[in-house]
Amino acid sequence: MSDLISLTLAEAREALTAKEVSSRELTSAFIQAIEAARPLNAFITETAEKALLMADASDKRRAAGNVGALEGLPLAIKDLFCTNGTRTTAASKILGNFVPPYESTVTQNLWSAGAVMLGKTNMDEFAMGSSNETSAFGPVFNPWRSRGSNTNLVPGGSSGGSSAAVAADLCLAATGTDTGGSIRQPAAVTGTVGLKPTYGRCSRYGIVAFASSLDQAGPMAKTVKDAAILLTSMASIDPRDSTSAETAVPDYEKLMAGSIRGLRVGIPKEYRLDGMSTDITALWDKGGRWLKDQGAEIFEVSLPHTKYALPTYYIVAPAEASSNLARYDGVRFGYRASNPHDITDLYERSRGEGFGAEVQRRILIGTYVLSAGYYDAYYSRAQKLRTLIKRDFEQAFEKCDVLLTPSTPGAAFGIGAKTSDPLEMYLQDVFTVTVNLAGLPGISIPGGLTADGLPLGLQLIGKAFDEGTLLRAAAAVETAADFKAKPAKWWTA
Amino acid sequence: MSVDKDTVRRIAKLARLAVAEAKLEPMAGELNGIFKWVEMLGEVNVEGVPGMTSVVAQKLKWRRDEVTEGGNAEALMANAPGGEEHFFTVPKVVE
């Protein structure tokens, strides 16, 4: 086996099954790649030692004939998933030294299936951001650069370390979380596949909470099939999460196989924005043709409340965040300000010094919209808008099986290009945020490159708990797009 | 509705967030930009529309009212920034 790190998850699984390679060999190859890629800053914590122990234990299990669904496969974990005994920071100073005494359900499911943890990936602080630039551990660089350019670009966010790690072959696949687009947007700008499952499909237990009614974990991978394999192990019915769906987890790898003949694909007309780049519109049109050529039926649908989704999100998400983040008070865990003169000073300075600028901004927005006198005008109204946005989708799905949209309004942008105006950064999620508000599954698939050689993604949106159909349609897009481009490995030079 | 410096100070107090005096004014400007943009929600007629309480059709689960986990005080104290034995320590709150 020459180039172990460029294998897909499915190929690595085959190589392990055929005993062409051991988990230790595979894991060692990734550990080397991660060390060589430190300029990307994709990992907050590398866990090489633990990875080798897990790999050896996996090889032993395999030798004994005890083989799990992800046996011996090395993965990267977003630093929002609590990992027992391994520092979990949420990319925040306030959790900078936090070592959880428990394991998130999603990661436990992965380890129970035999997977190996390579490390914890960088991200926007508390998953609040679309460029990985709000991390207290510094920005992540996108492995992709414009053709002929040495300018560093963002890897998207909030799961930017995970997207960069997958794109740079630093892991077979990674976990991400998606509250407004944090899996799909980084996947789109790094030429990788990112799936946000239906709300409730993956347990939220042990994932540092941002906005509990929107947060959902999902796979980030090199192929649609790899995403299907990973989701099958990540998803579960969990008594520890009261919103975990009581729906049996199917084998998504099996469900994604087969033709899309007769599939009804809706193109939501409201997603065609004024001034949208021609790269994006051309790819979107091409995506429709790809599906049509494989036997799908394509037609326009309307989601009339689309333009209200982003402002609705920026009330609902900060409101929930301000409540969830109240727990960081410098008392039971996390950062504590030094020499507080009283308890209020302890709270205020621990939070003021521990949270970064974007997190503080969102706590303030959330506190404001929930405060007396403003609750009805903002929060209550946003909750009603959310109902209308969800109804739009329900009506569209009476006529179609999946929706096809662009994943992002553009390709990866430069570090610092959008940090001065919060609104401009928020607009990154304009195509993805609707899906979180409606609790639906969505996936971003690499569709092609811009004229400058940067990847762009197409998004498919499915019905609740119909990830099977969604993955089948995604596989059809993947086949037609035949996206084989890889970033030049400038970071190892 | 416009957010001024005093409003930011008041919200920051409610949120128990120390915001430096010099940052109040710029923060007010940023929040105003965001709230101005959010105002477009006002143009939608939401008469008779119920607010969303659950994003997927599902009844919240019930469980027996009993202790399921516990007896792990050591583990819970391990991350405490201040603690003695099994107690979290804070500045004196009673005179």
Interface residues (C-beta under 8 A of the other chain):
Chain A: N97 F98 V99 P101 Y102 T198 Y199 G200 S213 L214 P239 S242 T243 A245 E246 H305 K307 Y308 P311 T312 Y314 I315 S322 A326 D329 G330 V331 R332 F333 G334 Y335 R336 P340 H341 D342 I343 T344 D345 L346 Y347 E348 R349 R351 G352 E353 F355 Q360 R361 I363 L364 I365 T367 Y368 S371 Y374 A377 Y378 S380 R381 A382 Q383 K384 L385 R386 T387 L388 K390 D421 P422 L423 L437 A438 G439 A464
Chain B: M1 V3 T7 V8 I11 A12 L14 A15 R16 L17 A18 V19 A20 M27 E30 L31 G33 I34 W37 V38 M40 L41 G42 V44 V46 V49 P50 G51 M52 T53 V55 V56 A57 Q58 L60 K61 R63 N72 A75 L76 A78 N79 A80 P81 G82 F88 V90 P91 K92 V93
